Amino acid sequence: MSAGETGRSTHLYPPSAEVVKKATISGMAAYQALCREAEQDYTGYWARLAKEHVSWQKPFTQVLDESNAPFYQWFADGRLNVSYNCLDRHVDAGLGGKVALIFEADDGQVTRVTYKDLLGRVARFANGLKARGIRKGDRVLIYMPMSVEGVVAMQACARIGAIHSVVFGGFSAKSVHERIRDAGTVAVITADEQYRGGKNLPLKSVVDESLALGGCDSVRTVIVYRRTGGTCAMVAGRDVPWEEVVAGQPEICEPEWVDAEHPLFLLYTSGSTGQPKGVQHSSGGYLLHAILTTKWTFDLKPDDVFWCTADIGWVTGHTYVAYGPLACGGTQIVFEGVPVYPDAGRFWRMIQDHKVSIFYTAPTAIRSLIKAAETTPAVHPSKYDLSSLRLLGSVGEPINPAAWEWYYEHIGGGRCPIVDTFWQTETGGHMITPLPGVTTLVPGSCTLPFPGIQAAVVDEAGHELEWGKSGILVVTKPWPSMIRTIWGDPERFKKSYFPQDFHGKLYLAGDGASRDAETGYFTITGRIDDVLNISGHRMGTMEIESALVSNPLVAEAAVVGRPDDVTGEAICAFVVLKRARPAAEEAKNIANDLRNWVAKEIGPIAKPKEIRFGDNLPKTRSGKIMRRLLRSLAKGEAITQDVSTLENPQILDQLKQAS
Ligand code: 6R9
């Protein structure tokens, strides 16, 4: 099995009659009817769904406002509250006693939280935020472990109309600092430490370090949830324990009714420049798509136990942990730990123990668990009772057919459809995905657009290509859960996503794709910009390069991706030092130091797997680094490209081997 082996398999997996019969969207005719409805009356289609699935405090009369395109607005004169939709409406409907969250800690301890409990906890914390002067529109940075409190913090922000910006707990102080400053953050919610795989990892001290970097005067409050009880310095007047925030606060908090376009959150993601972008999402349109995709792609039913393994620090943990399943009144797992602790059977044991029926994870996790199962029979999935499963999902990167088949056979027992969901931080929810009761599955293909989504594969000029040809993936019509802007940088929003090459009319996903000549099924071929996908996490090559060159030893650096069996892509850095090229032993030490440096600058996920040193980098006569040559070198491929424009072709030999 190799991650290089991408693309479609030729095996077809039609849905069983049983699955079709029970599915919410049942059969191809039902799917086509929805697509037809959207084609005939695009805004009418979305308006109907928004009325049926979202509870509005004030109904909308406008649907799509294109007057300031590409800053599209949806349901703009409607008012709602996302937290009300996720909590109150279920409690009001008599579901208060239903379990909303099943929290499993790193050490295996399990806590259940009902909808009524969760509403009470969110309301108390929301009141506590208000008591600290946090108001509608304020930006609140959340740097928390996977926890009930993490979800409570997000929901409480939504309840009072504050805009959250969740930062994954693996990001460095410098990354937190950048995000605090970019958003003009007024409060930070964090924990003393987090438990992951039996280790205590710092959180609060990272926040302290980031605030000490300066320019963070906007931050007035730091709320600290005690997770591990580890030592944790508290700054008087600024830092306050979670218990103190909620102490004496009532369990009732009137939701702040906001306009549909009010920003629900910012989520920073990598782009093709060094600076991460604060992707801004709306309240109404985002919520609608979170609900629809949870109901249709995951076919979530009242008795299901849903488990999305993503951390709340990523978009998948926003839409399919913090919002979608709650808005649909579902029961879901929130998992603090990692898939390989205490052993690589953890996921399978948890599916067995909690009778999980819908399981959603990333190809990189599947590939690493395949490896573990092959070498350690005790953690092979066949050792667990996985019969509760009825649906599987994949997200974050292309899933190679071999991993797909293994997932299907060994986890799904050959009976569970796999929804390979293509989407992005910017799209808010699934864009191209199978529906379990509709789609004949083809391993390696994300199949067809979600009903109502208009996706296409085009050439450089924006013309739609014939099926069978590879090109650029675009979305041709605005959709409710689309990115609204990049926080503080509307020009970059326009340039990145609605480029003039396409007359500002097409949404550019940043991925390449092709469509099957017969079925029109989409296969994603990977990013077409300078963004890498490491274990399903986006990393900009420029971000890593800037981190490397900020090290005093480094003169120049170029970063490329190369295929990796487990992580999909791995980071390979070519580095020129200010001093002479180091010899073998010393090169190893310097490479190690640089790896740790990058971990400190950005976070451990950005650590290059390999660093090669050269006297120079391959450059054109105009001084441009020729990355495609570096990509070939990183892969170990022979250079077959034309190198006549190279200023210094002899450098290729030097960079061929890892030093
Ligand atoms: C949800 C999420 C987005 C990028 C996207 C693409 C890749 C995600 C995929 C997939 C092939 C899938 N991607 N899902 N590629 N098949 N099912 O991952 O958001 O972190 O913003 O990443 O991930 O390259 O452009 P995000």
Boltz pocket constraint, residues with backbone or C-beta under 6 A from the ligand:
constraints:
  - pocket:
      binder: B
      contacts: [[A, 269], [A, 314], [A, 315], [A, 316], [A, 394], [A, 395], [A, 396], [A, 397], [A, 398], [A, 399], [A, 420], [A, 421], [A, 422], [A, 423], [A, 424], [A, 425], [A, 426], [A, 432], [A, 446], [A, 509], [A, 510], [A, 511], [A, 524], [A, 526], [A, 527], [A, 533], [A, 536], [A, 537], [A, 538]]
      max_distance: 6.0
